[in-house]
Amino acid sequence: MIEKINRLIGNYIVIGISQLVLSIIMILTNAHIFYLYHFNRDLDRIKYPDWILVANILIGVIGLLLGFATIGKKMSPRKSFYLVLAIVFIGNFLKKIFVI
């Protein structure tokens, strides 16, 4: 019984931390691109609209909240993992469609 409880706790923590890391990477990457577009003129080959970058940053924040909810055991790891994968997919899909 104790092993089963430890396994469940481990799943919540591992999946929650992986969601946090994925969301932080998404936030930092899009914030860095946004910064370079506005304060550096080196990125002229591929340009994303500002609203796409801001939307992806907000999607990353939602992923952070889902990761914290998973670690706090307010959401099941499976449901939270699929939600984070779906929102990351939607964010990347938007980036691929609206490239200027």
C-alpha positions as CSV (number, residue, x, y, z in Angstrom):
1,M,0.0,0.0,0.0
2,I,2.8,2.4,0.8
3,E,4.5,1.6,-2.5
4,K,1.4,2.5,-4.4
5,I,1.0,5.8,-2.6
6,N,4.7,6.6,-3.2
7,R,4.2,5.7,-6.9
8,L,1.2,8.1,-7.2
9,I,3.0,10.9,-5.4
10,G,6.0,10.4,-7.7
11,N,3.8,10.5,-10.8
12,Y,2.2,13.8,-9.7
13,I,5.6,15.4,-9.0
14,V,7.4,14.1,-12.1
15,I,4.6,15.1,-14.5
16,G,4.0,18.4,-12.8
17,I,7.7,19.3,-12.9
18,S,8.0,18.3,-16.6
19,Q,5.0,20.5,-17.4
20,L,6.6,23.4,-15.5
21,V,9.9,23.0,-17.4
22,L,8.1,22.8,-20.7
23,S,6.0,25.9,-19.9
24,I,9.1,27.9,-18.7
25,I,11.0,27.1,-21.9
26,M,8.0,28.2,-24.0
27,I,7.6,31.5,-22.0
28,L,11.3,32.3,-22.2
29,T,11.7,31.5,-25.9
30,N,8.7,33.6,-26.9
31,A,9.7,36.4,-24.6
32,H,13.2,36.4,-26.0
33,I,12.0,36.6,-29.6
34,F,9.6,39.4,-28.6
35,Y,12.5,41.3,-27.0
36,L,14.7,40.8,-30.0
37,Y,12.0,42.0,-32.4
38,H,11.5,45.3,-30.5
39,F,15.0,46.1,-29.3
40,N,17.3,44.5,-31.9
41,R,17.0,44.6,-35.6
42,D,18.8,41.3,-36.4
43,L,15.7,39.1,-36.9
44,D,14.4,39.9,-40.3
45,R,14.2,36.5,-42.0
46,I,11.2,35.1,-40.1
47,K,8.8,37.4,-38.3
48,Y,5.9,36.4,-36.1
49,P,3.2,38.9,-35.3
50,D,3.3,40.3,-31.8
51,W,-0.1,38.9,-30.8
52,I,1.2,35.3,-31.6
53,L,4.2,35.8,-29.3
54,V,2.0,37.2,-26.6
55,A,-0.6,34.4,-27.0
56,N,2.2,31.8,-26.7
57,I,3.5,33.5,-23.5
58,L,0.0,33.4,-22.1
59,I,-0.3,29.7,-23.1
60,G,3.0,29.1,-21.3
61,V,1.5,30.8,-18.2
62,I,-1.5,28.5,-18.4
63,G,0.8,25.6,-18.6
64,L,2.6,26.8,-15.5
65,L,-0.7,26.9,-13.6
66,L,-1.6,23.4,-14.8
67,G,1.8,22.2,-13.6
68,F,1.3,23.7,-10.2
69,A,-2.2,22.2,-10.0
70,T,-0.8,18.8,-10.8
71,I,1.9,19.1,-8.2
72,G,-0.7,20.2,-5.7
73,K,-2.9,17.2,-6.6
74,K,-5.8,19.3,-7.7
75,M,-5.7,17.8,-11.2
76,S,-4.9,14.3,-12.3
77,P,-1.5,13.9,-14.0
78,R,-3.1,12.3,-17.2
79,K,-5.6,15.1,-17.7
80,S,-3.1,17.9,-17.0
81,F,-0.5,16.3,-19.2
82,Y,-2.9,16.1,-22.2
83,L,-4.1,19.6,-21.6
84,V,-0.5,21.0,-21.6
85,L,0.3,19.0,-24.8
86,A,-2.8,20.4,-26.5
87,I,-2.1,24.0,-25.6
88,V,1.5,23.7,-26.6
89,F,0.4,22.1,-29.9
90,I,-2.1,25.0,-30.5
91,G,0.6,27.6,-29.7
92,N,3.1,26.0,-32.1
93,F,0.4,25.6,-34.7
94,L,-0.4,29.3,-34.5
95,K,3.3,30.1,-35.0
96,K,3.5,28.0,-38.1
97,I,0.3,29.4,-39.7
98,F,1.0,33.2,-39.1
99,V,4.6,33.5,-40.2
100,I,5.2,36.8,-42.0
